[in-house]
Amino acid sequence: MKHLILTPFRCGSSYLTEFIKVNTNYDFTFLKDINKNLNKNDLIIKGHQYLVGEYENIDESIHNNFNNFDYTYTLIRKPTDIFMSAYIRDFQGRYSKYPYHFDGEISIKNIDNILEHFLSFDWNSFNWLSYEYNFEIIEKITGLDIWNLNFDKNLGIGHYSGKTNLVILNQKSLFDKNFYKNFDFFFKKHFNFSKSIREYYFFSNQKDYPEIYDVFKKKIPKSFFEKYRKLDNKIIDKFL
């Protein structure tokens, strides 16, 4: 069985990947390497759209492998939370030099310059952070328009049949202890997983640059949230 986890950055894909791995012992690959791994019957594939110069265009990978995914997953998080988290994780180019690379000093005393740099970008223009792009790619795979699907926010998980199975999980289903039972029930029912998501909660507590992240978030002006209010509300109203 092949599980494709296809999400924007910073939504919990590593957390979900680890959970599936420990329950299955399946091999893992990034989407960019899928052509080298298609001979494997049991595989977890993870991708994040179009990663600045390092990866091939995800559309090409998916187009060539439409029929090779049994389950496709996407994870839902509030867009402004994604933007803030993605910036703090990658503004020093840990894995790639992103357009929002910051060359200055990373410290509390330099937080105003960091914040000014963050606010200078149109965050929804980056494919790897965009649900608009994510949902378009998933529709190509599954034949399902996510915006037209019924999603139970109180359950936190949606399972849909298309050209492949589609599973939508909101962040509460992964990181809120009150939703764990729904998550565990779904994966036990469909895949007979024996280990609980509770055992891997430590992933959700890992923060990048913890010495400045909380200060950074507190100093973000209301104008930033107002700029993306419609985008946030669209996701919140449908999924959160």
C-alpha positions in Angstrom: 0.0 0.0 0.0 1.3 3.5 -0.8 0.4 6.5 1.4 1.0 9.9 -0.1 1.2 12.8 2.5 0.9 16.0 0.5 0.6 19.2 2.5 1.8 22.8 2.8 4.8 23.2 5.1 4.5 23.2 8.8 1.2 21.4 9.2 2.3 18.2 10.9 3.4 16.0 8.0 6.5 14.7 9.7 4.4 13.8 12.7 1.9 11.9 10.6 4.7 10.2 8.6 6.4 9.0 11.8 3.1 7.7 13.1 2.5 5.6 9.9 6.1 4.4 9.9 6.1 3.0 13.4 2.8 1.2 12.8 3.8 -0.3 9.4 7.6 -0.4 9.1 7.0 0.9 5.5 9.8 2.4 3.6 9.8 6.2 3.3 10.7 8.5 0.4 10.2 12.1 -0.7 7.9 12.7 -3.7 10.9 14.0 -5.7 12.4 10.5 -5.4 9.3 8.5 -6.1 10.4 7.2 -9.5 13.2 5.4 -7.8 10.9 3.7 -5.4 7.8 2.6 -7.4 8.9 -1.0 -7.3 8.1 -1.1 -3.6 4.7 -2.3 -2.7 4.5 -0.6 0.7 5.7 3.0 0.8 5.1 6.3 2.5 5.6 9.3 0.3 5.8 12.9 1.5 5.8 16.1 -0.6 5.4 19.8 -0.1 4.6 21.3 -3.5 7.4 23.1 -5.2 10.5 23.5 -3.1 12.7 26.4 -4.3 15.1 24.9 -6.7 15.8 21.7 -4.9 13.0 19.5 -6.1 11.4 18.9 -9.5 8.0 20.3 -10.1 5.6 18.3 -8.1 3.0 18.3 -10.9 5.3 16.2 -13.1 5.9 13.6 -10.3 2.2 13.3 -9.7 1.2 13.3 -13.3 3.5 10.3 -14.0 2.2 8.3 -11.0 -1.5 9.0 -10.6 -2.4 5.3 -10.2 0.3 4.5 -7.7 -1.2 6.1 -4.5 -3.7 4.2 -2.4 -4.3 6.9 0.2 -3.6 10.6 -0.2 -3.5 12.8 3.0 -3.6 16.5 3.5 -3.4 18.3 6.9 -5.2 21.6 7.7 -3.8 24.4 9.7 -4.7 28.1 9.9 -2.7 29.9 7.1 -1.3 32.7 9.2 0.1 30.1 11.6 1.7 28.3 8.7 3.3 31.5 7.5 4.7 32.4 10.9 6.0 28.9 11.5 7.5 28.5 8.1 9.4 31.8 8.3 10.9 31.1 11.7 11.9 27.5 10.7 13.5 28.4 7.4 14.5 32.1 7.4 18.2 31.1 7.9 18.0 28.5 5.1 18.5 25.3 7.0 17.7 23.1 4.1 17.3 25.5 1.2 17.7 29.2 0.6 14.1 30.4 0.5 12.9 33.8 -0.9 12.4 34.9 2.7 16.0 34.2 3.7 17.2 36.6 6.4 20.9 37.5 6.4 20.8 39.5 9.7 21.5 38.5 13.3 19.0 36.1 14.9 18.4 37.5 18.4 15.8 39.1 20.6 17.6 42.5 20.2 17.2 42.3 16.5 13.5 41.2 16.6 12.2 44.5 15.0 14.3 43.9 11.9 13.3 40.3 11.7 9.7 41.3 12.0 10.0 44.0 9.3 11.5 41.4 7.0 8.7 38.9 7.7 6.0 41.5 7.0 7.5 42.5 3.6 6.4 39.3 1.9 3.1 38.1 0.3 3.0 34.8 2.1 0.1 33.3 0.1 2.2 33.6 -3.1 4.5 30.7 -2.1 3.2 27.4 -3.5 4.7 25.3 -0.7 2.6 27.3 1.9 -0.6 27.6 -0.1 -3.8 25.6 0.2 -5.1 26.9 -3.1 -2.2 25.1 -4.8 -2.3 22.1 -2.5 -6.0 21.5 -3.2 -5.5 21.8 -6.9 -2.8 19.2 -6.9 -4.9 16.8 -4.7 -7.9 17.2 -7.1 -5.6 16.0 -9.9 -4.8 12.9 -7.9 -8.1 12.1 -6.4 -10.6 13.8 -8.7 -12.1 15.4 -5.7 -12.7 19.1 -5.1 -11.9 19.5 -1.4 -14.0 22.7 -1.2 -17.1 20.8 -2.2 -16.6 18.0 0.3 -18.5 17.8 3.7 -16.0 17.9 6.5 -17.0 17.3 10.2 -14.9 19.8 12.2 -15.9 18.2 15.4 -14.5 14.8 14.3 -11.4 16.4 12.8 -11.0 13.7 10.1 -12.7 13.2 6.7 -12.4 10.1 4.5 -13.5 10.3 0.9 -13.5 7.9 -2.1 -12.2 9.2 -5.4 -9.6 7.9 -7.9 -7.6 7.3 -4.8 -8.8 7.5 -1.2 -8.5 11.0 0.3 -8.0 11.6 4.0 -8.3 15.2 5.4 -7.1 15.8 9.0 -7.3 19.1 10.8 -4.6 20.0 13.3 -6.8 19.2 16.3 -6.9 15.6 15.2 -3.1 15.4 15.5 -2.3 17.7 18.4 -5.4 18.1 20.6 -5.6 15.4 23.3 -9.4 15.7 23.1 -9.4 14.5 19.5 -6.9 11.6 19.8 -9.6 9.0 20.2 -11.0 10.0 16.7 -7.6 9.8 15.1 -6.7 6.4 16.7 -10.2 5.0 15.9 -9.8 5.9 12.2 -6.4 4.3 11.8 -7.3 1.2 13.7 -10.5 0.8 11.7 -8.9 1.2 8.3 -5.3 -0.1 8.8 -5.5 -2.0 12.1 -2.8 0.3 13.6 -2.0 -0.8 17.2 0.0 2.2 18.4 -1.6 5.4 19.5 -0.9 8.9 18.3 -0.5 9.8 22.0 2.9 8.1 22.0 4.2 10.6 19.5 2.9 13.9 20.9 6.5 15.1 21.5 6.7 16.1 17.9 4.2 18.8 18.4 6.3 20.4 21.2 9.4 20.9 19.0 10.0 24.5 18.1 12.6 26.2 16.0 14.4 29.2 17.5 12.4 28.9 20.7 14.3 31.9 22.2 12.7 34.3 19.8 9.5 32.6 18.5 7.2 33.6 21.2 8.5 37.2 21.2 8.2 37.3 17.4 4.5 36.1 17.5 3.6 38.6 20.2 5.0 41.5 18.2 3.2 40.8 14.9 0.8 43.6 14.3 -3.0 43.3 13.7 -2.5 44.5 10.2 -0.8 41.2 9.3 -3.8 39.2 10.4 -6.2 41.6 8.8 -4.4 41.2 5.5 -5.0 37.4 5.5 -8.3 37.5 7.4 -10.4 36.2 4.5 -7.9 33.4 3.8 -7.9 32.4 7.5 -11.6 32.5 7.8 -12.2 30.4 4.7 -10.0 27.6 6.2 -11.4 28.0 9.7 -15.1 28.0 8.6 -14.6 24.9 6.5 -12.1 22.8 8.5 -11.3 24.2 12.0 
